Amino acid sequence: KHFSSWISEKIKKYKFIENVDYLVTQKRVARKIGGTIAMEYSLTLRMSEHLCMIQNNDNGFMFRDYFCLME
């Protein structure tokens, strides 16, 4: 799944708040013909931790285990 779709779904589903949990900046990306605007997401550590903990895969398990050990 494309990252922009994935992150938009997670933001909406888990009610993350812009400028609190994450920041979005627009970035111009040059192409051979024309250009495009890309959205760049900067996540807080708290939001990143939440996202890791809700993933239902091996990487999610590994990060959940890591965060539990760090606490």
C-alpha positions in Angstrom: 0.0 0.0 0.0 1.2 3.5 -0.8 2.5 5.3 2.3 0.3 8.3 1.9 -2.8 6.2 1.9 -1.6 4.0 4.8 -0.7 7.0 7.0 -3.9 8.8 6.2 -6.0 5.8 7.2 -4.1 5.4 10.5 -4.3 9.1 11.3 -8.1 9.0 10.9 -8.7 5.6 12.5 -6.6 6.3 15.6 -7.5 10.0 15.8 -3.9 11.3 15.7 -3.7 15.2 15.8 -1.7 17.3 13.4 0.9 19.5 15.1 0.6 17.4 18.2 1.3 13.8 17.1 2.8 14.6 13.7 3.7 17.5 11.3 3.1 17.6 7.6 5.2 19.7 5.2 5.0 20.0 1.5 8.1 19.3 -0.6 8.5 19.9 -4.3 9.9 16.9 -6.1 11.6 17.6 -9.4 10.9 15.2 -12.3 12.3 15.1 -15.8 9.0 16.6 -17.1 7.4 18.9 -14.6 7.3 18.3 -10.9 5.0 17.2 -8.1 4.3 18.1 -4.5 5.0 15.4 -2.0 3.7 15.4 1.6 6.4 14.8 4.2 5.3 13.4 7.6 7.3 13.9 10.8 6.0 11.7 13.5 6.5 12.1 17.2 8.1 9.2 19.1 4.8 8.6 20.9 2.9 8.3 17.6 5.6 6.0 16.2 5.3 3.8 19.2 1.5 3.6 18.8 1.8 2.7 15.2 4.4 0.0 15.9 2.2 -1.5 18.6 -0.9 -1.8 16.4 0.9 -3.6 13.5 -0.1 -7.2 13.3 3.1 -8.6 11.8 6.6 -9.8 12.8 8.0 -6.2 12.7 5.2 -5.0 14.9 5.9 -7.8 17.4 9.6 -7.0 17.4 8.9 -3.3 18.2 6.3 -4.0 20.8 8.8 -6.3 22.5 11.5 -3.6 22.3 9.3 -0.8 23.7 8.2 -3.1 26.6 11.9 -3.8 27.4 12.7 -0.1 27.4 10.0 0.8 29.8 
